[in-house]
Every structure is written in C-alpha cells, then in structure tokens.
Amino acid sequence: MSKLEGYFAALPTPFSDDCQQIAQKALGDLVQFNIESRLDGLYVGGSTGEAFLMSVAERETVLATVAEAADGRTTLMAHVGDPNPAVSAHLAKFAAKVGYDVISAVPPFYYSYSVAEITEHYRWLSCQTDLPFVIYNFPALSGVKWSPAELADLLKLSNIVGVKNTCSDLYAFDQLRRLAPKSVLLHGFDESLLAGLSFGADGGIGSTYNVQASRVLALAKAYREGRNEDARRLQSQANKLIDVLVSVGVIPSLKFILNQQGIDMGECRPPFGALTKDQKKSLEAAVENLM
C-alpha cells in the first residue's frame, strides 16, 4: 500500500480554556491516541482543525507539534490551503521542513476565480516543495466546483498525485476514477465511505475517524474481503453516530467526545457556540449506546 492510501483522521485542534492558545500537550495526546488506533495517517490543519480561525503562527505550531508527537510513526498530510497564496506557500515549506510526507490544500476561495486561475495557482503551489501534493476538493464549503475532466487535468500537474474528495456526487467520482486511474483518490465524507470505496476510492480522510477508528477499519476490511453485508452494517452503525454529531455540530461534538475519553480538547473558537446541556446529554447517550 502506498503511504498516500488508507485511512487518515482529520485532526481537530485542542485549545486552552480561554481558546487563546493551542493546547500542545492535548494535541500530542490526540496524535498518540490516533496512532494507537492503527489508522494509516493524520490529516493536519484542515477544516476539522479550525485552520481558518487561526493565525499563521498558530497553524505552524499545530504542524510542528503534530510532527514532533508522531515522530515518524505515521503518514502526515499537511493542509496548507488559505485565501492568501503566500500563506499557503509559506505553510507548505514549513510543513516540509518539520517532516510532513504530503502537502494538501483547498483552492483559494471567496473570489470567483476561473478554472485557469486556480489551475495556475495549483501549478505554482504544488512546486513550492518536492513533496507529493493532494488537492482538497470540498465544493460545498469552498464554492469551487470542478468537473471531473477539470480535476483530471489538475492531476496531470507536477507533484499533484491525488484528491481528497469531499463531494457527494459519486457519479462524478466514478468519472474521475476512470479519467485518472493512477491517481490516489481519498473519500472525504465519512457517512458514505462504503459508497466511495465501491467507486474506487483508495481510502478515506474523516473527522469522525478520531472517535470511531476501529469501526472505519473494520468496514474497510469487510469491503476488501467481499463481506458486503458486514460492510453495510458497519457503515450504518457509523452513520447512527454521525447523525447525532451532525445534529449537534460535528467539530464541537468531536471535541466533547474526546474530552470524555480523557483528551483535554477544550472548546471550539468563536463564532462556534458552546454546547448546551441538552446537546451534551445527547452526546453522552451516543457515546454510551453507539460507541
């Protein structure tokens, strides 16, 4: 298996009680927790990590802390995407310096850039280091919508080897798989991992992998072995938990559950709100009944 294939936890970022600092000890604990879960790697500094609520210096702290805690024991993907290309390039070089294996980035967003402009951006950004580069395709949040053919053209650029595909259009995913048979395609929606695998995904990157890694790995094993009923049952079990997380808010929910498991994650940064008592009770029941 390539180091780019497999199952990667998209790390949330623990903050201090006042949310003003990165909780570095807790972040190290989270890295150890995920390594012990036998996942294939970590996706660091992405959407789940609240990257766009942090300063550049804080994003550097997260990247460095994770690399130090991992100590070469797992594959590390650094998400460096930012609306400012200079920030993305700076973080890519920093990630390479501290020992990451892969660079990844969401496209520059907010302004409605053309396909040609984004292509040129990725051509430039992917060459800022010698590391393999994975595009982060998340049209629902980035607002950037590529056709399968446009994504396949991006995969022909220097150093670009794959896509983290957080997109619900599985027909488009199948088209991309056929257009780019040698590229690494990682499914990004936890709730449809099995469907992604059936369309040729080489693994997945997910936020809920932090709290249900064993179920994700069991699902993947069942799929590989052709035990389709077992795989569907495991996806359904995963989705029962995801239903609760989505109803409360995925990132705050993940932090709450990890807090319950002894990792001091703190709260999410504003404008995320604090969980209510009822929401916490709902999550406690989910932990007891679904994990």
N, C-alpha and C positions, 0 to 999 in steps of 0.2 A: 504493500500500500504506500502510495506517495505521502509525504509529510503534509501535503495540502488536502488530502482526502480524509474523511472520517467525521467526527462529531466534536464540535467546539462550543464551549459555554461562552455566551456573550456576557462579559462580566459587568455587574453593577458596581458602582463606586461607593464605598463607605465614607461617610463624612463624620466630623466631630459633632458633638451635641448641638452646637450652635450653627452647624452647617458651613462654617467658615474655613475649615481646613480638611485636607484629605486625611482620613484615619488610616495611616500607613500600616500599623500593626494588624488591624482588621483586614485590610486588603491582602496582606501576606497570609493571614489565616484563610481567607477565601481562596486564594491560589492553592494552598495546600489541600484544602477541602476538595477542590475540583480535581486536582492531580490524583488524590486518593480514590476518587470516583471512577478512575480509569477512562475518562474521556480522552480524546486524541489531542486536544489543544484548547487554547483560550483565544477569544476574540476580544481585544482590549481597546477601550476608548471609543466605543460605538454609541448607538442610540441608547441602549440599555445602561451604558455608563454615564449618561447625562453629560456627554462631552461638550455639548454646545452651551452648557451652563457653567463651564469652567474657563479660567484664563489659560493662556498658552503655557505658563509656568506650571499650573496645576496639571495640565494634560501631560507635561513632561514628567512630573512627579509620579503620576499613575503609571506611565510606561516604564519608568525606571524601577519603581517599587515592585511591579509585577515581574519584570525580568530578573531582578535580584532574588525574589522569592522562588521563582520557577527554577532558576539555576540550571538551565539546560535540560530539565527533565520532561518537557512537553513542548509541542509546537506553539509558537506565539505569533499571532496576527495582530498587527498594529493598525487600528483605524486612524487615519490622519486627515480625513476629509474636513473641509472648512469652506465657508463662503469666500474667504480670502486665500487665493492660491499660494501666496507667500507663506502663510501659516502652514498649509498642507506640506509644502516642500520642506520647511524647517522641521516639522514633526517627523516626516519620513526620514530625513537624515539623522535625526536624534534617535529614532527607533532602531535604525540600522546600527548606530554607534553602540547602543546598550544591549544589542544581541537578539533582536527580533528576526524571525525567519521569513515573514511575509509582510508586505505593505498592502493596505486596503483603503479605499476612500469612496465616500458618496460623492456624486458630482457637485460642482458648485451650484448653489440653489438661490432662490428668491427672484433673481432676474431671469427672464425667459431667454436663456442662451440658446443659440441654434445648435443643431447637431454638429455642424462643422466646428463651432467654437468649443463645444465640450470635447469633441474628438481631439482637437489640438491641445486642450488642457490635459487630457489623459496621456497624450503622446509625450508631453513635456514632464508631467508629474511622475510617470512610470519610469523615467530615465534619471530621476534625481538620486536613486540608489541602484545598486546591482541586484537587489532582492526581487523575487517574483512578486507580481502585483495582481491583486484581486479587486475587480470593480464591485462596488456595493450598489446593487440595483434595488431601490426602495421607492417606487413611483408614488405610492400613497403619501409619503412624507416629504420626499424631495421635490415632487412636482415634475420630475423629469421622466418622460415616457418614451422609451426606445422601442422600435420594432425589433423582432428577432434578428432581422438582417442587419440592422444598425448595431446591435450588440455583437453580432458575429464579426462585423468589421472591426469593432474596437478590440476584439480578441486577437486580431492579427498584428496589433501594435507591439513594439518592442517591450519585453518584460511582462506584458499582460498575459496571464496564464489561466484566469478563471473569473467567475462571477459568484458573489454571494447574492442569490436571487430571492429577495423578499417580495414576491409578487404572486398574486392569487391566480393569474392567468396560466393555467397548466398547459393549455394548448400552445401558447406562446413559448412556454418552457420546452415542450416537446420539439417545437420547430427549432429552437436554439440548440438543443441537443443534437439534432440532425445536421444543423449547419456548422456546428463546432464540436465534432465527435471527440477530439483530442483534448479539449479544454476541461478544466475542473469546474464543475457546477455544483454549488452547495445550496441546499434548500434553506430558506430563511424563515418560513412560517412553521412554528412548532406544531400547530394544530393540523397541518396537512403533510407532515413529514413522510408518512407512508405513501401518499399520492406522489410526492416528489420523487421518492425512490423508484416508484413504479414507472416514472417517466425518465429515469436515467440519472438522477442526482447521484453525486459521488459522496454524499454525506449531508450534514446539516450544521447550521450555526443557530443556536437558540438561547433565548434568555431563560426559559424555564428549565433548561438543562442543568442550571445551578441547583435546582431543588428536586429534580426527578431524573438524574443521570442514569440510574440503574434501569429505569423503565425505557428510556430512549435507547440504551444499548441493547436491551432485551428485544425491543421492537426491531432494531436493525438486524440483529442475529436471526430472529424469526423470519424476516423477509429474505435474508441471504439463503436460508435453509429451505425456503419454499413453504414454510408453515404459515399459510395465509390467514387462517382463522386466528391463530395466536397473534399475528401481527396486527390484525384489525382490532382484536380485543385490547391489546396494549395501547393502540392509538386512541381508542375510545376511553380507556382509563386515563390516559394523559389529558385528554380533552375535558374530562369532567373536572379536573383540577384547573385547567386553563380557563374553563367557563367562569369559575369563581374569581380567578385573578383578573380576568378582563372586566368583570362586573365591578370590581373594587378599584382597579388601576394596576397594571402589570408591574411597573417598577416599584411603586410603594409596597405592593404585595410581596414581591420577591424579598425586599429588604426586611419586611416584617417576619417572614418565614425563616429567613436566615438568622435574624435576631433570636428567634425561638430555638434555633439549633446551635446557639452559642457563639455566633459571629456578630460582633457589635457593628452593625451596618449604619446605625443612625437613621436619620430621615432623608427624604429627597429634598433637593433645593427648591425654593420658590421659583416659579409660581405653582409648583406642585403643592397641594394642600396636605395637611396631616390626616391620617386615618381616623375615622370616628370610632367610638366604642363598638357600635354595631358592625362596622366593617372588620374590626379586629376579631370579634366573636365569629363572624363568618369565616375568616381565615383560619382561626383556631380549629373550627369544626372541619374545615377542608383538610388541614394537616392530620387531624385525628382519623378521619374517615377515608381520605383519598391518597395518603402517602404511607 
